[in-house]
Amino acid sequence: MGLRFQVLKNFDAFPHAEDHLTQKTSSGAIVSLVGLLIMLTLFVHELQFYLTTVRIHEMAVDHTQGETLPIHINMTFPGLPCQILSVDAMDVSGKHEVDLDTNIWKLRLHKDGYILGSEYVSDLVERGHNKGHASDQHHKEEDETHNDGEHHHSHVHSHFHTFNKDPEKTVKEVKEALRNHEGCRVFGVLDVERVAGNFHVSIHGLSIIVAQQIFESMKQVNVSHIIHDLSFGPKYPGIHNPLDGTERFLHDESGTFKYYLKIVPTEYKYLKGEAMKTNQFSVTEYFTPLKGHEHNWPAVYFVYDLSPISVTIKEERRSFTHFITRLCAVLGGTFALTGLLDRSMYQIIEFLSKSSKGLVR
């Protein structure tokens, strides 16, 4: 019977500690406190790591159909009054979008930045183009660029109809606004077809005659702008819209800004299971200075195209088993390390103590 117990003792993974480990010492207390502090720090770190939500990115072919593309714009034009600014949208769908849901606000800004007045524009859609507009030549060239031989394209115009009233009175009001250095803030939402296209902010809503009465030359059209926000759907945690906060100012020249956007359809899935569809994008920017023979008025263009690849972002949290495994590893490792450190310090102190006694003798 005693032999059996003796054999069983050989499997003991927790043998009694050596004598010096059962002896309480000052060095052991210091090592224990340091070890506890390290283990507490590591525990908090591992707990935060476990509670942190991770985002998993997956890519697939985009199968979205029958949906519109929301364009959220919020821009300030410090050099142009609201009376002459228009927001135009064009696409290559081949259909006339006459039911476009458009909600745009214009805020008249004093040169010091405070608001002078506002105007709300809803469902500003115009079939075709009116003759005599400053944008006629521009739209003709735009059609030839996108059409590739076809003669009909979808032109969706969202105009601020300012010049339906007396042109002379309008010209006088605009010149007064320019003298007072009025600016304009344009913000709202455009819902367009989910196809390639562009939208631009310009003075293309003016007739050529009225534009020439207001501006002696095209170089006087200052399209300096600040992009406060430009997005193509709701924002999810961690999204980065590269044009937010962009500032472009012109001083002694004028021209056309073009932002080429590549839109990536995105679905964000929250930890609770809720899903949100939106879009993210990349951008390439170009500026074309106004030349002497130029016939197109300065403007700010946003030319967009959609990627055939969609991105799904999932929120996930690490499993509790993973947390326990890491916690045992770091705490067990710290405990073993402090034990090794305590043993080494004890042996060094004992050696120094014996050496000092030998010298005394």
Salt bridges, closest charged atoms under 4 A:
GLU18 OE1 - HIS20 ND1 3.48
GLU46 OE2 - HIS45 ND1 3.87
GLU46 OE1 - ARG326 NE 2.80
GLU58 OE2 - LYS314 NZ 3.51
GLU67 OE2 - LYS277 NZ 3.72
ASP88 OD1 - HIS159 ND1 3.23
ASP88 OD2 - HIS200 NE2 3.42
ASP88 OD2 - HIS204 ND1 3.98
ASP112 OD2 - HIS110 ND1 3.52
GLU119 OE1 - LYS106 NZ 3.34
GLU126 OE1 - HIS157 ND1 3.76
GLU126 OE1 - HIS159 NE2 3.63
GLU142 OE1 - HIS138 NE2 3.86
GLU142 OE2 - HIS146 NE2 3.02
ASP143 OD2 - HIS155 NE2 3.18
GLU173 OE1 - LYS165 NZ 3.28
GLU176 OE1 - ARG179 NH2 2.68
GLU182 OE2 - ARG108 NH2 2.81
ASP229 OD1 - LYS235 NZ 2.88
ASP244 OD2 - LYS235 NZ 3.61
GLU285 OE2 - ARG248 NE 2.67
ASP305 OD2 - LYS262 NZ 3.50
